[in-house]
Amino acid sequence: MIDNPDQLAKLISHGVYVIGVSDGERQNAFTAAWVMQVSFDPFLLAVSINPEHYSYQLLKAGGICTVNVLGRDQYAVAEHFGRSVKDKMAGFDWRTGVTGAPALSCGLAYFDCRVSHYAEAGDHQIAVCEVLAGAMLHAGQPLLYNQTGDLDGSSEFYKT
């Protein structure tokens, strides 16, 4: 038995990101904390995504995404993209890079990626993505997962 798994998991140090996905004209974005670098050559990132979400359908169909690094003062941005709302993209300034996936202009940085392959991971899918381009956009410190409290509602998902 694991005591307080939701609190224990918050001690694993990682950031909070907005993942922009696109399938041609259809675009969406979602908040993610399960992102990590998995290779130097080629430069690969792994993104964990719930296959039940609309963004997963776009990622599978389009095969491209951006990983947008949020700043410590962007909790409200993380919260916005963590919700299911009709037009999440409205009200934000977006740019596109090499792949055409939407990159959040207000973030600290972004990685422009093409999906290499997928792996099953329990109730999520891991998209392993090759980084094709990226840029630093603003100076600042990244928002860390343990600074978000129960923003993602994860405490409800751990089996006790």
Residue pairs with C-beta under 8 A, 6 or more apart in sequence:
1 160
2 8
2 158
5 158
5 159
5 160
6 150
6 154
6 155
6 158
9 154
9 158
10 145
10 146
11 146
12 145
13 144
13 145
13 146
14 33
14 34
14 35
14 36
14 144
14 145
15 33
15 35
15 69
15 70
15 142
15 143
15 144
15 145
16 31
16 32
16 33
16 70
16 78
16 142
16 143
16 144
16 145
16 147
16 148
17 31
17 32
17 33
17 35
17 67
17 68
17 69
17 70
18 29
18 30
18 31
18 32
18 68
18 70
18 77
18 78
18 81
18 104
18 107
19 29
19 30
19 31
19 32
19 35
19 47
19 49
19 55
19 65
19 66
19 67
19 68
20 27
20 28
20 29
20 65
20 66
20 68
20 94
20 101
20 102
20 103
20 104
20 110
21 27
21 28
21 29
21 30
21 55
21 58
21 59
21 62
21 64
21 65
21 101
21 102
22 58
22 62
22 64
22 65
22 99
22 100
22 101
22 102
23 57
23 58
23 61
23 62
24 62
26 58
26 62
27 58
27 89
27 101
27 102
28 54
28 55
28 58
28 88
28 89
29 55
29 68
29 81
29 88
29 89
29 102
29 104
30 49
30 53
30 55
30 81
30 82
31 78
31 79
31 81
31 82
31 151
31 152
32 47
32 48
32 49
32 67
33 145
33 148
33 152
34 47
34 48
34 124
35 45
35 46
35 47
35 48
35 67
36 45
36 46
37 43
37 44
37 45
37 46
38 44
38 45
38 46
38 128
42 130
42 131
43 130
43 131
44 116
44 128
44 129
44 130
44 131
45 67
45 111
45 113
45 128
45 129
45 131
46 126
46 127
46 128
46 129
47 65
47 67
47 126
47 127
47 129
48 121
48 124
48 125
48 126
48 127
49 55
49 56
49 59
49 124
49 125
49 126
49 127
50 56
50 123
50 124
50 125
51 124
51 125
56 125
59 65
59 115
59 127
62 101
63 114
63 115
64 99
64 100
64 101
64 112
64 113
64 114
64 115
65 99
65 101
65 113
65 115
65 127
65 129
66 97
66 99
66 101
66 102
66 103
66 104
66 110
66 111
66 112
66 113
67 110
67 111
67 113
67 129
68 103
68 104
68 107
68 109
68 110
69 107
69 108
69 109
69 110
69 142
70 77
70 78
70 107
70 108
70 142
70 143
71 107
71 108
71 138
71 140
71 141
71 142
71 143
72 140
72 141
72 142
72 143
72 144
72 147
73 140
73 143
74 106
74 107
74 143
75 143
75 147
75 148
75 151
77 92
77 104
77 106
77 107
78 143
78 148
78 151
79 151
80 88
81 88
82 151
82 152
89 102
92 104
92 105
92 106
93 104
93 105
93 106
94 102
94 103
94 104
94 105
95 102
95 103
95 105
96 102
96 103
97 103
97 110
97 112
97 132
97 133
97 134
97 135
98 112
98 132
98 133
99 112
99 113
99 114
99 132
99 133
101 112
101 113
103 110
103 112
104 110
105 137
106 137
106 138
107 137
107 138
108 136
108 137
108 138
108 139
108 140
108 142
109 134
109 135
109 136
109 137
109 138
110 134
110 135
110 137
111 129
111 131
111 133
111 134
112 131
112 132
112 133
112 134
113 129
113 130
113 131
113 132
114 129
114 130
114 132
115 127
115 128
115 129
115 130
116 128
116 129
116 130
117 128
118 125
118 126
118 127
118 128
119 125
119 126
119 128
120 126
